[in-house]
Amino acid sequence: MKFLLWITLFLLPTLGHSLAPDHFLYPRDKYALQILGLTPLATLGQVDELAIHFESLHDCEDIPSHLLQACPLADTWLNKSKHLSTQYPFWETNKTQILFFGERHIDRDSQLRFKSLIPLFAQENFTVLALEMFNSSSQKYLDRFVNYEIDLDEILEILRSQWGYNLEGYGAILKSAREEGLKIIGIDDRNSFTDASFSDELILRDQHMAEILGHHLDNKIIVYTGRLHAFLSLGDKTPTVLDFLHENDPNLKAESYLLIGHRERNFWSHLRLIFDYETNINVFKSSKLLPYINGILY
């Protein structure tokens, strides 16, 4: 079933509303899917060739014709100072109240890279870390963990009972967040919507996440979830966590970033290898990613 779904995404010339209601809830926009690394913007071989031409290229028009498929991002590679940032913080510090970060749950590298940002979040006055990994019903255990009433192994046992992924990266996140004095909250409710369709379940869970987050809006919040929950917009009528939050506070300012793992065989991870960036986290920001997300960390 999943294979057929991805074949559909790759072959559709446009992604309008011809998709079934239960389609995989990524933006229904082919270019958005490409730029997010979810369908090919350029093959890995084309990216290799772009690297060969890198030093001599001056603008998009100089790219060989068979590489024009990758042209929309060429200005970023050729003028890295425009959109590629290793300066932190990389968000609008005076406006942003909520930062969303979307991971791929099986990618430990992304989790450890996110963990490395936690001291920066604390320095920039973020005081709450909201995690999809914990159901909100587990809050009493998270409070006890933050207050050093239970240890890391104990809170990971709680997580193991409700989360089916490797826990090592999440353990590092929890440990760092506690050391930095952040309040940790669980925001999901994976047990209440099991009879719903895939799309409806995600929407109901997003609504629940927004409800829990709504109790903490006196604070600056970091939200760490899977990518599906981290979009600012899905480009159609499907509501996101932020959409639900905006129902009560239309002026709430948020930014969203997707984490791309080192081992993901896609456009972004390949770029990282080719250009051998010196920093642990590279940030690509561009208006081309809006309204879906603000940037990609890779």
Secondary structure, 3 states (H helix, E strand, C coil): CHHHHHHHHHHCCCCCCCCCCCCCCCCCCHHHHHHCCCCCCCCHHHHHHHHHHHHHCCCHHHCCHHHHHHHHHHHHHHCHHHHEECCCCCCCCCCCCEEEEEECCCCHHHHHHHHHHHHHHHHCCCCEEEEEEEEHHHHHHHHHHHCCCCCHHHHHHHHHCCCCCCCHHHHHHHHHHHHCCCEEEEEECCCCCCCCCHHHHHHHHHHHHHHHHHCCCCCCEEEEEEHHHCCCCCCCCCCCHHHHHHHHCCCCCEEEEEECCCCCCCHHHHHHHHHCCCCCCCEEECHHHCCCCCEEEC
